[in-house]
Amino acid sequence: MPEQQPPYLRIADELRRRIVEHEWEPGDRLPSRAQIGQECGVGENVVRRAQELLISQGVLEGRAGSGTYVAEPRQRVRVVRSLAREQGGGSPFRADMRALGKQGDWESRTEAKVPAPAEIAGRLGIAEGELCVRTVYEFLADGRPVQLSTSWEPYDLTSGTLIVLPEGGPHAGVGVVNRMAQIDVTISHAVEQPEPRQATAEEASLLGIQKAALVTHIRRTYYSNEGRPVETADIVVPAALCEIVYEIPIGG
């Protein structure tokens, strides 16, 4: 006797059929899981598993706090990692998006005087618990999330200056290199450690990808010309949506 298809696969096939037959078009919001479950005679958990499968396949996309939508064709975004690109002024991310014909923007939330966790303290060369400025970013291409970042800066470095808040004041949004130049700190180099891993549930929700989907986690630290770490960040880029390219300068 043939093995019966798991319920979530049956529901995934049903949702895919409705999309193929144009009952739902790209960009349309799907009915609630409760409504789909009632129509199909299954529980909400079955619908959730079906939707997660289709999200992983690029058929659907989840939007935090909004619901699940039929995915629109998404061009893979090229993210260029290069210290030289920050030295020209303005935002390197916006420049990358402009080159792709997209509108680059970001949302951020900054907290001052946050005690440094042990790992962050080690990366910044300070004692655990020393105060930092922490900024959480969500980078957007045409309003859709493509990158997450959490940045840490030693509070004693920027306290009392116009750049203490990375996204506030006259030098907001110009990047670490140009901000630090305003207080006569010259950044000589950055160290980045990229590694693949699975997205956390929170990251997946923010990026509109399936939980445990593959992401590239970049640990980046900027150093002054005196060798002091002045900023460190954890950058998360979804592998399916972004191509990471490194520009390596040749010569001095």
PAZAPA-4460 file (N, C-alpha, C; in steps of 0.05 Angstrom, whole numbers, plus 32768, in hexadecimal, padded with zeros to 4 digits):
% residues 252
    n_x    n_y    n_z   ca_x   ca_y   ca_z    c_x    c_y    c_z   seq   type   mol
   8011   7FE8   8000   8000   8000   8000   8012   8019   8000     1      M     A
   800D   802C   7FED   801F   8043   7FEC   801D   8054   8005     2      P     A
   8034   805F   800C   8035   8070   8024   8025   808A   8020     3      E     A
   8016   8091   8033   8005   80A9   8031   8016   80C2   8033     4      Q     A
   800F   80D6   8022   801E   80EF   8022   801A   80FE   803D     5      Q     A
   802F   8108   8049   802B   8118   8062   8018   8130   805D     6      P     A
   8007   8136   8071   7FF4   814C   806D   8000   8166   8064     7      P     A
   8017   816D   806F   8022   8187   8068   802B   8189   804B     8      Y     A
   8034   8172   8040   803B   8172   8023   8022   8175   8012     9      L     A
   800C   8169   801B   7FF3   816C   800C   7FEA   8189   800C    10      R     A
   7FEC   8196   8023   7FE4   81B2   8025   7FF7   81C3   8014    11      I     A
   8011   81BD   8015   8024   81CC   8004   801D   81CA   7FE7    12      A     A
   8015   81B2   7FDE   800D   81AE   7FC2   7FF4   81BF   7FBC    13      D     A
   7FE2   81C0   7FCF   7FC9   81CF   7FCB   7FCE   81ED   7FC9    14      E     A
   7FE0   81F7   7FDA   7FE7   8213   7FD9   7FF5   821A   7FBF    15      L     A
   8007   8208   7FB7   8016   820C   7F9E   8002   820C   7F86    16      R     A
   7FEF   81FA   7F87   7FDB   81F9   7F71   7FCC   8213   7F6F    17      R     A
   7FC4   821E   7F85   7FB4   8237   7F85   7FC5   824E   7F79    18      R     A
   7FDF   824E   7F7F   7FF0   8262   7F74   7FF4   825F   7F56    19      I     A
   7FF8   8246   7F4D   7FFC   8240   7F31   7FE3   8248   7F21    20      V     A
   7FCC   8243   7F2D   7FB2   8249   7F1F   7FA9   8266   7F23    21      E     A
   7FBB   8276   7F2F   7FB7   8293   7F31   7FA0   829B   7F44    22      H     A
   7F99   8288   7F56   7F86   8290   7F6B   7F93   82A5   7F7D    23      E     A
   7FAE   82A1   7F82   7FBE   82B4   7F90   7FD4   82BD   7F7E    24      W     A
   7FD8   82D7   7F7C   7FED   82E2   7F6A   8005   82EA   7F7B    25      E     A
   801D   82EE   7F6E   8034   82F8   7F7D   802E   8311   7F8D    26      P     A
   8036   8312   7FA6   8031   8329   7FB7   8017   8326   7FC7    27      G     A
   8006   8313   7FC0   7FED   830F   7FCF   7FF2   8303   7FEB    28      D     A
   7FE3   830C   7FFE   7FE5   8301   8019   7FD3   82E9   801B    29      R     A
   7FDD   82D3   8026   7FCD   82BB   8029   7FB9   82BE   8040    30      L     A
   7FA3   82AF   803F   7F91   82AE   8056   7FA0   82A4   806F    31      P     A
   7F94   82A8   8086   7FA1   829F   809E   7FA4   8280   809E    32      S     A
   7FB6   8277   80AF   7FBA   825A   80B1   7FA1   824C   80BB    33      R     A
   7F93   825A   80CD   7F7A   824E   80D7   7F66   824B   80C1    34      A     A
   7F64   825F   80AF   7F51   825E   8099   7F58   8248   8085    35      Q     A
   7F72   8246   807E   7F7B   8232   806C   7F77   8216   8078    36      I     A
   7F7D   8214   8091   7F7A   81FA   809F   7F5D   81F1   809F    37      G     A
   7F4B   8204   80A3   7F2E   81FD   80A4   7F25   81F5   8088    38      Q     A
   7F2E   8203   8073   7F26   81FC   8058   7F31   81E0   8050    39      E     A
   7F49   81D9   805A   7F56   81C1   8051   7F53   81AA   8065    40      C     A
   7F46   81AF   807B   7F42   819A   808F   7F5A   8191   809E    41      G     A
   7F6D   81A4   80A3   7F85   819D   80B3   7F89   81B2   80C8    42      V     A
   7F9C   81AD   80DA   7FA3   81C0   80EF   7FB5   81D6   80E5    43      G     A
   7FB8   81EB   80F6   7FC9   8202   80EF   7FE7   81F9   80EC    44      E     A
   7FEF   81E6   80FD   800B   81DE   80FC   8012   81D1   80E1    45      N     A
   7FFF   81C2   80D6   8003   81B6   80BC   8006   81CC   80A6    46      V     A
   7FF5   81E0   80A8   7FF7   81F7   8095   8011   8205   8098    47      V     A
   801A   8209   80B1   8033   8216   80B6   804A   8207   80A9    48      R     A
   804B   81EC   80AC   8060   81DC   80A0   805F   81DE   8082    49      R     A
   8047   81DE   8076   8045   81E1   8059   804F   81FC   8050    50      A     A
   8049   8211   805F   8052   822B   8057   8070   822E   805A    51      Q     A
   807B   8222   806F   8098   8223   8073   80A7   8215   805C    52      E     A
   809B   81FF   8052   80A7   81F1   803C   80A7   8203   8023    53      L     A
   8090   8210   801E   808E   8221   8006   809F   823A   8008    54      L     A
   80A3   8243   8021   80B5   825A   8025   80D2   8252   801E    55      I     A
   80DA   823A   8027   80F5   8230   8021   80F9   822C   8003    56      S     A
   80E4   8227   7FF4   80E5   8223   7FD7   80E2   823D   7FC8    57      Q     A
   80DD   8253   7FD6   80DA   826D   7FC9   80BF   8273   7FBE    58      G     A
   80AB   8261   7FC4   8090   8265   7FBA   8081   827A   7FCA    59      V     A
   8086   8279   7FE5   8079   828B   7FF7   808F   829B   8006    60      L     A
   8087   82B0   8013   8099   82BF   8025   808A   82C7   803E    61      E     A
   8097   82C5   8054   808C   82CE   806D   8095   82EB   8074    62      G     A
   8083   82FB   807E   808A   8316   8086   8082   8319   80A4    63      R     A
   8096   8320   80B4   8093   8321   80D1   807C   8334   80D8    64      A     A
   8069   832A   80E8   8053   833A   80F1   803E   8340   80DC    65      G     A
   8040   8335   80C5   802E   833B   80AF   8020   8323   80A4    66      S     A
   802E   830D   80A1   8021   82F5   8096   8032   82E7   8081    67      G     A
   8026   82D6   8071   8034   82C7   805C   8029   82D0   8041    68      T     A
   803B   82D5   802E   8034   82E0   8014   803F   82CE   7FFD    69      Y     A
   8032   82D0   7FE6   803D   82C3   7FCE   8056   82D3   7FC6    70      V     A
   806C   82C4   7FC3   8085   82D2   7FBE   8085   82DE   7FA2    71      A     A
   8091   82F5   7FA0   8096   8301   7F86   80B2   82FA   7F7D    72      E     A
   80B7   82F9   7F63   80D2   82F3   7F5A   80E6   8306   7F67    73      P     A
   80FB   82FB   7F73   810F   830B   7F81   812A   8308   7F75    74      R     A
   8135   831E   7F6B   8150   831F   7F60   8164   831A   7F77    75      Q     A
   8177   8309   7F73   818C   8305   7F87   819C   831F   7F8A    76      R     A
   819F   8327   7FA3   81AC   8341   7FA9   81CA   833C   7FAC    77      V     A
   81DA   834D   7FA0   81F7   834B   7FA3   8200   835E   7FBA    78      R     A
   820D   8353   7FCE   8217   8362   7FE5   8235   8362   7FE3    79      V     A
   8240   837A   7FDF   825D   837D   7FDC   826A   8385   7FF7    80      V     A
   827E   8375   7FFF   828C   837A   8018   82A7   8387   8010    81      R     A
   82AB   83A1   8018   82C3   83AF   8010   82C6   83C7   8022    82      S     A
   82DD   83CA   8030   82E2   83E1   8040   82E4   83FA   802F    83      L     A
   82F0   83F7   8017   82F4   840E   8005   82D9   841B   7FFE    84      A     A
   82C4   840B   7FFC   82AA   8416   7FF4   829E   8429   8009    85      R     A
   82A6   8425   8022   829C   8437   8037   82AA   8451   8038    86      E     A
   82C2   8453   802D   82D2   846B   8030   82C9   8481   801D    87      Q     A
   82B7   847C   800B   82AE   8490   7FF8   8297   84A1   8002    88      G     A
   828C   849B   801A   8275   84AA   8025   825B   849D   801D    89      G     A
   8246   84A2   802C   822D   8497   8026   822B   847A   8030    90      G     A
   8216   846C   8028   8211   8451   8031   8219   843D   801B    91      S     A
   822C   842A   8021   8233   8415   800E   821B   8404   8007    92      P     A
   8209   83FE   801A   81F2   83EE   8015   81E0   83FB   8001    93      F     A
   81DB   8415   8004   81CA   8423   7FF1   81D7   8423   7FD5    94      R     A
   81F1   8426   7FD4   81FF   8426   7FBA   81FC   840A   7FAD    95      A     A
   81FE   83F5   7FBC   81FA   83DA   7FB1   81DE   83D7   7FA6    96      D     A
   81CA   83E0   7FB5   81AF   83DD   7FAC   81A9   83EE   7F94    97      M     A
   81B4   8406   7F93   81B1   8418   7F7C   81BC   840B   7F63    98      R     A
   81D2   83FD   7F65   81DE   83F0   7F4E   81CC   83DA   7F43    99      A     A
   81BB   83CF   7F54   81A8   83BA   7F4C   818D   83C6   7F44   100      L     A
   818A   83E0   7F45   8171   83ED   7F3E   815D   83EB   7F55   101      G     A
   8166   83E8   7F6D   8155   83E5   7F84   8159   83FC   7F98   102      K     A
   8145   8400   7FA8   8146   8414   7FBD   8150   8407   7FD7   103      Q     A
   8168   8410   7FDF   8173   8404   7FF8   816D   8416   8010   104      G     A
   8165   8409   8025   815E   8418   803E   8162   8405   8055   105      D     A
   815E   840F   806D   8160   83FE   8085   8150   8409   809C   106      W     A
   8149   83F8   80AE   813C   83FF   80C7   8150   83F8   80DD   107      E     A
   8151   8408   80F2   8164   8404   8107   8159   840A   8122   108      S     A
   8165   83FE   8136   815E   8404   8152   8178   8405   8163   109      R     A
   817E   841B   8170   8196   841F   817F   8191   8420   819D   110      T     A
   81A2   8413   81AC   81A2   8414   81C9   81BE   841C   81D2   111      E     A
   81C0   8430   81E3   81D9   8439   81EE   81DE   842C   820A   112      A     A
   81F7   842A   8212   81FE   8420   822C   81F5   8404   8231   113      K     A
   81F9   83F2   821D   81F2   83D6   821F   820B   83C7   8228   114      V     A
   820A   83B7   823E   8222   83A8   8247   822A   8394   8231   115      P     A
   8244   8393   822C   824E   8381   8217   824E   8364   8220   116      A     A
   8241   8352   8211   8244   8335   8217   8261   832C   8213   117      P     A
   8267   8315   821D   8283   830C   821D   828E   830A   8201   118      A     A
   827F   82FF   81EE   828A   82FD   81D3   828F   8318   81C6   119      E     A
   827C   832A   81C9   827F   8345   81BE   8296   8354   81CB   120      I     A
   8299   8351   81E5   82AF   835E   81F4   82CA   8354   81E9   121      A     A
   82CC   833A   81E4   82E4   832E   81D9   82EB   833A   81BE   122      G     A
   82D6   833D   81AD   82DB   8348   8192   82E3   8365   8193   123      R     A
   82D9   8374   81A7   82DF   8390   81A9   82F7   8396   81BA   124      L     A
   8302   8381   81C7   831A   8386   81D8   8314   8395   81F1   125      G     A
   82FB   8391   81FC   82F3   839F   8215   82EB   838A   8229   126      I     A
   82E6   8393   8241   82DE   8380   8256   82C0   8379   8253   127      A     A
   82B9   8360   825A   829D   8358   8259   828D   836B   826B   128      E     A
   8276   8374   8261   8265   8386   8271   826A   83A3   826C   129      G     A
   8281   83AB   825F   8285   83C7   8258   826F   83D0   8245   130      E     A
   8269   83EA   8247   8252   83F5   8239   8258   83F8   821B   131      L     A
   8243   83F2   820B   8245   83F4   81EE   822C   8402   81E3   132      C     A
   822D   840B   81CA   8216   8413   81BB   820F   83FD   81A8   133      V     A
   81F7   83F2   81AA   81EF   83DC   8199   81D9   83E6   8186   134      R     A
   81DC   83E0   816D   81C9   83E7   8158   81C1   83CE   8148   135      T     A
   81A7   83CA   8147   819C   83B3   8137   8190   83BE   811D   136      V     A
   8199   83B2   8107   8190   83BB   80ED   8181   83A5   80DE   137      Y     A
   816E   83AF   80CD   8161   839E   80B9   8163   83AD   809F   138      E     A
   8174   83A2   808C   8179   83AF   8073   8164   83A6   805E   139      F     A
   815A   83B9   804E   8144   83B4   803C   814B   83BA   801F   140      L     A
   8142   83AA   800C   8144   83B0   7FF0   8128   83B2   7FE5   141      A     A
   8121   83CA   7FDC   8105   83CF   7FD3   80F1   83C7   7FE9   142      D     A
   80F9   83CD   8002   80E7   83C8   8019   80E7   83AC   8023   143      G     A
   80F7   839A   8017   80F7   837E   8020   8112   8377   802D   144      R     A
   8111   8369   8044   8129   8364   8053   813D   8352   8044   145      P     A
   8156   835A   8044   816B   8349   8037   8183   8345   8049   146      V     A
   8185   8353   8060   819C   8350   8071   8196   835A   808D   147      Q     A
   81A1   834D   80A1   819F   8355   80BC   81BA   835B   80C7   148      L     A
   81BC   836D   80DB   81D6   8373   80E7   81D2   837D   8103   149      S     A
   81E3   8375   8116   81E4   837F   8131   8200   838A   8136   150      T     A
   8202   83A4   813A   821C   83B2   813D   8221   83BA   815A   151      S     A
   823A   83B8   8162   8242   83C0   817D   825A   83D3   817B   152      W     A
   8258   83EA   818A   826F   83FD   818B   8274   8403   81A9   153      E     A
   828E   8405   81B1   8294   840D   81CC   8289   8428   81D3   154      P     A
   827A   842A   81E9   826D   8443   81F0   8282   8459   81F6   155      Y     A
   8298   8451   8202   82AC   8465   820A   82BA   8472   81F2   156      D     A
   82B8   8465   81DB   82C4   8470   81C2   82B5   8487   81B7   157      L     A
   829A   8486   81B7   8289   849A   81AA   8279   84AB   81BE   158      T     A
   8279   84A4   81D7   8269   84B3   81EB   826F   84D1   81EB   159      S     A
   825A   84E1   81EA   825D   84FE   81EA   8263   850A   81CF   160      G     A
   8263   84F9   81BA   8268   8504   819F   824E   8503   818E   161      T     A
   8250   850F   8177   8239   8510   8165   8233   84F6   8158   162      L     A
   8245   84E2   815B   8241   84C8   814D   823A   84B2   8161   163      I     A
   8233   84B8   8179   822E   84A3   818D   8217   8491   8185   164      V     A
   8204   849C   8176   81ED   848C   816C   81F2   8488   814E   165      L     A
   81F8   8470   8145   81FE   846B   8128   81E9   8475   8115   166      P     A
   81D0   8475   811D   81BA   847D   810B   81AD   8497   8115   167      E     A
   81BC   84A7   8124   81B2   84C1   812D   81C7   84D7   8129   168      G     A
   81BE   84F0   8128   81D1   8506   8124   81D8   850B   8108   169      G     A
   81EA   851E   8103   81F1   8527   80E8   8200   8512   80D7   170      P     A
   820B   84FD   80E4   821B   84EA   80D5   820D   84CE   80D4   171      H     A
   81F3   84CE   80D7   81E4   84B5   80D8   81E5   84A8   80BC   172      A     A
   81E8   848D   80BD   81E5   847D   80A5   81FB   847E   8091   173      G     A
   8213   8488   8098   8229   848B   8084   823D   8474   8087   174      V     A
   8238   8461   8099   824B   844B   809C   825F   8450   80B2   175      G     A
   826A   843B   80BC   827D   843C   80D3   8296   844C   80CC   176      V     A
   82A1   8447   80B5   82BB   8455   80AD   82B8   8473   80AE   177      V     A
   82A3   847D   80A1   829F   849A   809F   8296   84A6   80B9   178      N     A
   8287   8497   80C9   827F   84A2   80E3   8297   84A5   80F5   179      R     A
   82A8   8490   80F6   82BF   8491   8108   82D3   84A7   8100   180      M     A
   82D4   84AD   80E6   82E5   84C3   80DD   82DE   84DE   80E9   181      A     A
   82C4   84E1   80F1   82BB   84FA   80FD   82C7   84FF   8119   182      Q     A
   82D1   84EA   8126   82DD   84ED   8140   82FB   84E6   813E   183      I     A
   8306   84E9   8126   8322   84E5   8120   832C   84C8   8126   184      D     A
   831A   84B5   8122   8322   8499   8123   8323   848E   8107   185      V     A
   833B   8486   80FE   833E   847C   80E3   833D   845E   80E4   186      T     A
   832B   8452   80D4   8329   8435   80D3   833C   842B   80BD   187      I     A
   834E   8419   80C5   8362   840F   80B2   8359   83F6   80A4   188      S     A
   834A   83E5   80B2   8342   83CC   80A6   832B   83BF   80B5   189      H     A
   831F   83AC   80A8   8309   839C   80B4   8310   837F   80B1   190      A     A
   8307   836F   80C5   830A   8352   80C4   82EE   8346   80C3   191      V     A
   82E9   8335   80B0   82CF   8328   80AD   82D3   8309   80AE   192      E     A
   82C1   82FC   80BD   82C2   82DF   80BE   82A6   82D5   80B6   193      Q     A
   82A3   82CD   809C   8289   82C3   8093   8287   82A4   8098   194      P     A
   8270   829B   809F   826B   827F   80A2   824E   8279   809D   195      E     A
   8248   8262   8091   822C   825A   808C   8220   824E   80A5   196      P     A
   8207   8253   80A9   81F8   8246   80BE   81DA   8248   80B8   197      R     A
   81CA   823C   80C9   81AD   823D   80C5   81A1   8256   80D3   198      Q     A
   818D   8261   80C8   8180   8279   80D4   8171   8271   80ED   199      A     A
   8172   8283   8101   8161   827F   8118   8144   8285   8111   200      T     A
   8132   827F   8123   8116   8284   811E   8111   82A2   811B   201      A     A
   811E   82B3   812C   811B   82D0   812A   8126   82DA   8110   202      E     A
   813D   82D2   8108   8149   82DB   80EE   8138   82D3   80D7   203      E     A
   812E   82BA   80D7   811D   82B1   80C1   8104   82C2   80BF   204      A     A
   80F8   82C8   80D6   80E0   82D9   80D6   80E5   82F4   80CA   205      S     A
   80FB   8301   80D2   8102   831C   80C9   8109   831C   80AB   206      L     A
   8116   8307   80A2   811F   8306   8086   810B   82FA   8073   207      L     A
   80F5   82EE   807E   80E1   82E2   806D   80EB   82C9   8060   208      G     A
   80FC   82B9   806F   8105   82A0   8065   80FD   828A   8078   209      I     A
   8101   8271   8070   80FA   825B   8081   810D   8259   8099   210      Q     A
   8102   8251   80AF   8112   824B   80C7   8127   8236   80BF   211      K     A
   8140   823B   80C7   8156   8229   80C2   8160   822B   80A5   212      A     A
   8156   823E   8095   8162   8242   807A   817F   824B   807D   213      A     A
   818E   8246   8068   81AA   824D   8069   81AF   826B   8067   214      L     A
   81C0   8275   8079   81C8   8291   8079   81E7   8292   807B   215      V     A
   81F2   82A9   8073   820E   82AE   8078   8210   82C1   8090   216      T     A
   821E   82B9   80A4   8222   82C9   80BC   823E   82D5   80BB   217      H     A
   8240   82EF   80BA   825A   82FD   80B7   8260   830B   80D2   218      I     A
   8276   8304   80DF   827F   8313   80F6   8294   8327   80EC   219      R     A
   828D   8341   80EE   829E   8356   80E4   82A8   8368   80FB   220      R     A
   82C2   836F   80FA   82CD   8382   810D   82DE   8396   80FF   221      T     A
   82D9   83B0   8104   82E9   83C6   80F9   82FF   83CD   810D   222      Y     A
   8317   83D3   8103   832E   83DA   8113   8338   83F6   810B   223      Y     A
   8340   8406   811F   834C   8420   811A   8369   841C   8112   224      S     A
   8376   8431   8108   8392   842F   8100   83A4   842B   8117   225      N     A
   8399   842D   8130   83A9   8427   8148   83A4   840A   8151   226      E     A
   8394   83FB   8142   838F   83E0   8149   8379   83DB   815C   227      G     A
   8369   83EF   8162   8353   83EC   8175   833A   83E3   8166   228      R     A
   832C   83CF   8170   8311   83C8   8164   82FD   83DE   816B   229      P     A
   82F0   83EA   8157   82DE   8400   815D   82C1   83F9   8158   230      V     A
   82BC   83E3   814A   82A1   83DA   8145   82A2   83BD   813D   231      E     A
   828E   83AE   8147   828B   8392   813E   826E   838C   8139   232      T     A
   8269   837B   8126   824D   8376   811E   8249   8359   8115   233      A     A
   8231   834F   8119   8228   8336   810F   8215   833B   80F8   234      D     A
   821C   8333   80E0   820C   8338   80C8   8201   831E   80BE   235      I     A
   81E7   831D   80B8   81DA   8305   80B0   81CE   8309   8094   236      V     A
   81D6   82F9   8081   81CD   82FC   8065   81C1   82E2   805C   237      V     A
   81A8   82E2   8052   819C   82C9   8048   81AA   82BF   802F   238      P     A
   81B3   82A6   802F   81C3   829C   8018   81B3   829B   7FFE   239      A     A
   8199   8296   8000   8189   8293   7FE8   8183   82AE   7FDB   240      A     A
   8186   82C4   7FEA   817E   82DE   7FDF   8195   82F0   7FD9   241      L     A
   81AD   82EA   7FE4   81C3   82FC   7FE1   81DC   82EE   7FD8   242      C     A
   81EB   82FB   7FC7   8205   82F3   7FBE   821A   8305   7FCB   243      E     A
   822C   82FA   7FDA   8240   830A   7FE8   825A   830A   7FD8   244      I     A
   8263   8323   7FD2   827C   8326   7FC2   828F   8337   7FD2   245      V     A
   82A8   832E   7FD3   82BD   833D   7FE1   82CF   834B   7FCD   246      Y     A
   82D4   8365   7FD2   82E7   8375   7FC2   8301   8376   7FD2   247      E     A
   8317   836D   7FC6   8331   836C   7FD4   8343   8380   7FC6   248      I     A
   834C   8395   7FD5   835E   83A9   7FC8   8379   839D   7FC4   249      P     A
   8386   83A4   7FAE   83A1   839B   7FA7   83B4   83B3   7FAA   250      I     A
   83C9   83AF   7FB8   83DC   83C5   7FBC   83D5   83D7   7FD2   251      G     A
   83E7   83EA   7FD8   83E2   83FC   7FEF   83DB   8417   7FE6   252      G     A
***
